[in-house]
């Protein structure tokens, strides 16, 4: 087994608000190997983004983070600011959901790229400008020299996302955390961005964590998938195994809501209810109030993580048999 590049152990995040504590992430244990592509999926409010913001020390002061997050054995939780500054951008880079809000509107694209190159690699002057041009060319931006002098508002959403990727790559990171990198883009640009990330990984050996709501995007671009629900990890498996034989009822529910590309048309299944509020979480299995096969003990006892195959783990009191489904087949569409 290859030693993990990043290892999360029992990572939890609590937010204090008006004397009330909310647990957004609860005991996440997860690893990312060098060069691996890991997908993280789940509904909004599952704690996907907060997990990695916590690992990088990017949460506000009212957040209480416990547990462990190690990069090549180096602890990041409660690490000194100087240590985190050496990690952010240089070892682990992050692409945030909305590029237009992450790029500084009062500075030109070139200035922002050169700033990252100076900070993470010590480049300056002509060397920094030449590398900035190379990065823009690498991410597929035409007429890169002219674009260096543009402000973010002069670029489309797709071009701004490419600039964000270029800034993230400026430090030559070992791991890129892409948080919904294609959410605001149309299908054509989305495909281009994903192909770009795949090409960069192939050329550099960089590891990738892809956070997304889009199961199709995740299925095509990662080696392994982790499914989160209400702050907990409910299932983790190689991509082929998870999409071919999901064992947790929640994962099966997500897949049952996807339209089939072949065969007769059918109405899509839907998971009833909503994700519980982080300040009002069920005592046992957090999916129990929405689960069609929940039993009495599910409501009071947190489920154990069960090994169901090679690197396939599901946190469920009664994981579904291989090839089974807890969701009734939807009625055929009229």
C-alpha positions, 0 to 999 in steps of 0.5 A: 500500500502506498503511503497517503499524501493526505490523511484525515482522521476523526476530523470534526468541525463545530460552529458556535452561533448565539450560544448554539453549537452546530456540528457540520463535520463529524469524525471524517476519516479519509485518505488521498494517495499521491496521484489519486483522483477522489470524488466527494459527493452528497447533497448541499449541507453534507460538509463536503467543502467544510471538510477541506476548508478545515484541513487547510485552516481556512474556516472563520474563528468561530469554527472549532476544528478537532481531529487530525489532518496530515500532509505527508505526516505533517499535522495541519490542524492547529498548525502555526500560520507559517506552516499553513502558508507553506502548504496552501497553494504550494502543496495543496491548492484549492479552486473555489466554486465561484471564480468571479468572487475569488479573483480580485476585481481591481487587479489585472489577471497577470498581476494576480498570477505573478503574485502567486508565482512570487509567493510560492516559487520565488519568481519575479520580473521576466521569469514570472511573466514568462511562467504566467504566459505558460500557465495561461497557455497550459489552461487553454487561454488563447492570446495569453499575452493580451489576457495578462492585462485584462481584468476579471470582469472582461472575461467569461465565466469559463475563462475566469475558471481557467484563470483560477486553475492557472493560479492554483497550478502556479505553486505546482501543488501535489494536491488540487481540491476542486470545489464544484469547479464547473457549477456555473458553466454550460455543458460545453465549457464544463467538458473542456474544464474537466478535460483540462484537469485530466490532462494536467493530472496526466502530465504532472502526476498531481492528486485531485479531490473533486467535490461535486453534486454531479454524479456523472461528472464524478463517475467519469473523472475519479478513481474513488468516491466518498459519499457524505451525508449530514457531516458523516461519511456514509460510503466509500468505494472505487468508482466502478464499484460504487456506481455499479453496486452501491450498498448504502441506501443513501447512495442508492437513492442518489443514483436512483434519481438519475435518468437512464440513457437507455431503455424505456423512460421512467419517472425518477425516484426521489429521496423524501425529506431534506438533510437535517439541520446541523443543530438538530441532528438525529441521535443514531443514523442521520439518514434514518428519517429518510431511509425506506428500510430504517429499523428502530435501532437505526434511530438511536445507534450510530451505524458502524463502518462495515468493510464490504469489499476491496476498499468498499466501506458503508456505514449502515446497520443493514447494508444492501446486498450486492446488486440489490436496491431499497428504492422501488422501481419508478413507474413508467412514464406515460 
